[in-house]
Amino acid sequence: MSWSGMPEPNINYEPRHYICRRAEGALALDGRVDKPFWEAAVWSEDFVDIEGDLKPKPTKRTRVKMLWDDEYFYFAAEMEEDQIWATLTERDSVIFYDKDFEIFIDPDGDSHQYYEFEINALNTVWDLLLVKPYRDGGPPVNGWDIAGLKTAVHIDGELNNPEAGSKKWSVEVAIPWQSLRECAAEGRPPVAGEFWRVNFSRVEWQTDVKEGQYRKVLNPDTGKPYPEDNWVWSPMGLINMHYPELWGYVMFSDGVRGEEFELSRDEMIKWELRKLYYKQRNYYEQHGAFTADAGLLMGEEMWSIEPVIETTRSMFQITVPSSDGLSMLCIREDGKLWKE
């Protein structure tokens, strides 16, 4: 296979983190987040532009909450919106063609075998499983559905009515661990003290009102809608959600263990491996071959690792010791990262 290059994120590695506490009692979903079930969960930071500090802050507030119990991973999102608009009603439609809210979950943090979920204000869902990121050849499994999924939407205002004086919309989502185990380490739900990689995106289109209905604003030069805004919890440093290594860290707490999260040394080593993976793929695009010379990839940057690189005509593997020296961290040409 001939490998293409890829954009390198323009960002310092500081993914956001969230302490996900245990839920108390059962959730009766109605889309509202102002009820006792969610009192145990703190709000996340407000969403930012997908490119982070490279772009202005969003004009409308978005924030999320998370909880967990033995059966479900729970999500709540609240989105300020004075133009609540949605049109798609068929499951597995391309929901981001409407304004939407999206959840991304990579249980084991290897950037392969992860989940994407999208929902609009009509409570229409698109759920899919990604075997690999699109940059690594995909493919998405669009026919995959979350068995036992529960969702609800609440609208503070009125859907598709420009005269309603709308203020916000909110969603509740309950995803069974039984559906998420497929891509999880050891095929099991998390235990207290572990983290999963998670991110959220809100797609916001420019809309105006014509003949009493919302319409996407068209660029007069192209006749097509202006590009959508992408507002996210943990910034990506480029306009692409499918870099799972940049998603946030959600640590699961049982209220007994400490609720402090600290980015481990191994996670920083993994990030340096990721940067070498970007550079190796871009080297291939320029030269038609991978290089075993780490110096050509590392250049004048400051690095804390001393990698060993093995290559063939169409493959590579980069290996470094883990922080405790007891195992090795490895990454290969399709972005798969693992410990051995």
N, C-alpha and C positions, 0 to 999 in steps of 0.2 A: 504494500500500500504506500502511496506517495502522500506524505504528511504536509499539510498546509501550516503556515505561520498563524500567529494569533495576536490580538492586541494585548498589551501588558497593562494591568490596572494602574492608574495614576493615584495611588493612595498609600498612606502609611498603614501598617497592619495593626489596626486597633478595633477589631470587630466588637460590637456591642454584646452585652451579656444580660441574662435575665434569670432570676431565681424563681423557679416554678414550684409553687407550694402545693400541698395536698388539698384536694377539694373536700369540703364538708357537706354531706348530704347529696341528694340527686338534683340534677339540673333539669328543670322544665323549660325547654327552649321556646322563647317567644321573640328573640332578637333583641330584647332589652338588656342593658348591662347595669342598670341602676337597681339591683335587687340583692338580697342577702347572699346568694350563692357566690357572687363576685367580690364580696367585701374582703375576703382573705387575700385576694390578688392585688398587687400594686400595678399601676399603669406603667407601661414602657415609656421611654423617652418619645417625644414627638418625632414623627417621620421627617426625613430630610430628602433632598434630591438624590437620585440614584448615583450621581457622580460625586456626591458629598459636597465638600466646601468649594468645589469648582463652579458650582451653580448656586443661585439664590435659594433661600429657604422656601418651602411650599407656602402658598397663600392660604391654604385651608388645613386645619389641624387634623392629624390622624394619629391614633395611638391604639395599643393593644394590651390585653391581659391574657395570661395563661394559667391554667391549673391542671392537675392530673389526679387520677385515682387508679385503682386496679384494673379498670375497664377502658377508660377513655383518656385521651389527650384533648383538653378543652381550650378553645380560643374564643376571645371576644374582641371585636374591633369597633371603634367609634370614629366616624368620619364627618367632619363639618362639611356641609354641602347645601348651597342655596339653589342648585339646579339638579335635582335628583331625577336621573334619566336612565332608562334601560329599555331594551327592545327584544332581547334574545330570550326565548322560552324553551328551546330544545336542549336537553342535557348533552354535554360534550360539544356544544357550539364553541366557537372561538370567543370566549367570554370577554376578553380584553378589547374586542371591537366596541363594547359598551364601556362605560365607567365601571370599574370593578375593584374587588379586594382579592389578594392572592396570598397563599401560604406555600412555602417551600420547605421540605424536610429531608435532610440527609442523616439518617440515624447513626451510621458508623463513621461519618466524616471522611470517607475515601474519595468523594466526588462522583462516584458511580452508584447506580441503583438508588435513585432518590425520587421523591414525590413532589408533584405540583398540583395545587388546588386553586380554582378561581370561582368567584361567585359575584353575581350582580344584584342590583336592588330588586329584581323580580324573584330572587332566591333560586335562580338557575345556576347549575353547577357544571364545571368542567374539571374532571379529575383524571390524571394521567401519571404514569410511571416512566421515568427516564432511565434507560439502561446505562447511558453515558451522556455527558453534555453534548450539545450539538457540535461544538468545536472538535470533539473527539469522535464524531461519526454517529452519535445518537445510538439507536433510534428511540423516539417516544413511543410508548405503548398506549395508544389512545383508547383502546378497548378495555383497559383496566379500570375497574370501579372500586371505590371504597365500600366494601360490604359493611352494612350497619351504620353508615354515615347519618348524622343528624345535623340539620341546619335550620336556621330561622333568620329572618330579616325584620327589623323594626324601622319604620320611617317616621321621623319627626317632621311632618309636613305632608306632602302628597306627591306620589310618583307621577312623573310626566305631566305635571301641571305647572306652568310658569307663573300662574297667578296665586299659588298656594302659600307663598312666604315660607318655604321650607328652610330648615335649619341644619339637619344632619340625618344620617342613617347609620344603623349599627347592625352587626351580624353576630350570631353565635354559631359555633361549629364544634361538634363532638366527634372525634375520629377514634374508632376502636383500636386498641393496641393489636388486636387480632389481625387487622388489615395492614398495620405498619411493621409487623414482625418480619415480613418477607425480606426486607432490606436491612434489618437491624443486626448488630453483632450478636452472634450465637442464636439468632432467630428468636429473640425474646424482647419483652418490654424493658425499659430502663429500670435501674434500681437507684435508690437515693444516693446522691453523690456523683452520679454519672451525668454527662452532658450529651446532648444531640445538637447538630448544626441546623439552625432554623432561620428563615428570613421571611419578610412580608413585603408585598408591593401593592401600591394603590395606583391604578391607571386612571388618569384624569384627562379627558379631552376638552378642548375649547368648544363650547357650544353657545349658540345664540337662539333667539326665538323667531320663527317664521310661521305665519298663519296659525299662531297659537300653539306651535309645537317646537320642541327642542330639535336643533339640527347642528351637526358638526360644522365648525367654521372652516370654510374653504380658503386655501391660499390662492389668490387670483392669478398668480404666476403659473401654477401647476393645475389648478382646478381640482386638487385633492385636499383632504383635510390636513390641517397642520399636524405635525408629529405630536403624539400624546406626551404628557408629562408622566414620569415614573417616580413616585414618592415611596421611600423604603424605610424600614427600621434601621438596618445596618448598611451603611453606604458601600457601594461596589467599586467606585473609582472609574467606571465606564458604563455605557448604556447596554448592559447585558446582565440579566439575573442568573444566567447559567454558568456562573463561576462559584460553585458551592463552597469552595475554600474560603470565600469572603463573607459567608453568612455569619449570623450571630451565634453565640453559645447559649443554649438553654440548659441550665443545670437543675436537676430534679431534687427537691428537698422533701424530707419527711418531717421536718420540724424538730428533729432530734439532733441530727448532724448540724454542724455549723452552716450558716448561709452566706459564707464568704466565697466569692469566686476569684481565682487568680489564674491568669494565663500561664500554663506550664511551659517549661523550657522545651519540651518536645513539640508543643504547638508552634513555637517560634522556629524550631528546626524544620518542621514541615513547611512552614511558609518559605523558608529559604530554598527548600527543595522545589517548591512550586515556582519560584522565580527562575530557577535553573531550567525547569521544564519549559516555561515560556520561551526562554532564550534559546534553548536547544531546538525547539520547534521553529523558531524564527531563523535560526542558523541554517536549518535544513532547507527552508524556503529560499534562502539566498544562495546556498552552495550545493544543494542537491544531495547532501549527505549529512549525517550527524557527526559530531566531533567527540573524541575521547579526551581532548585537551580541556580540562576545566578552566584553565586560565583564559582561554578564548571566550568563554561564556561569562566569567566572573569580572573580567576587566579591572577597572580601578575602584569598583565599589568595595565597601567594607563588608566582609562576610565573617560569620562565626563558625563555619563548617569547613571541613576539608573533604570534599566528595571524591568518590571513586566512580568513574564513568566507564561503562562497557557499551559497545556499539556493534551493530551489524549494519547491513545495507539499509534495512527498513525499521530497525528497532534500537532502543537504547534503554539502559537502566542506570539510574544514579543512586548511590548508596552512601549513607553516612551513619555513624553510631548514634544510638539514642542517648539521651542525657545521662542515663545511669551506666552506659557502656555495656549493658547486658544484652542488648538486642540491636538490630539494624533497622533503619527506616529507609524505604526504597520507593522510588517513583519511576514509571516507565513512560513510553512515548504517547500513550493514550490518556495520560493523566492519573491513572490508578496509583494510589499511594497506600502502602501497607507497612506493617511491622513484622519482622521475622527474626 
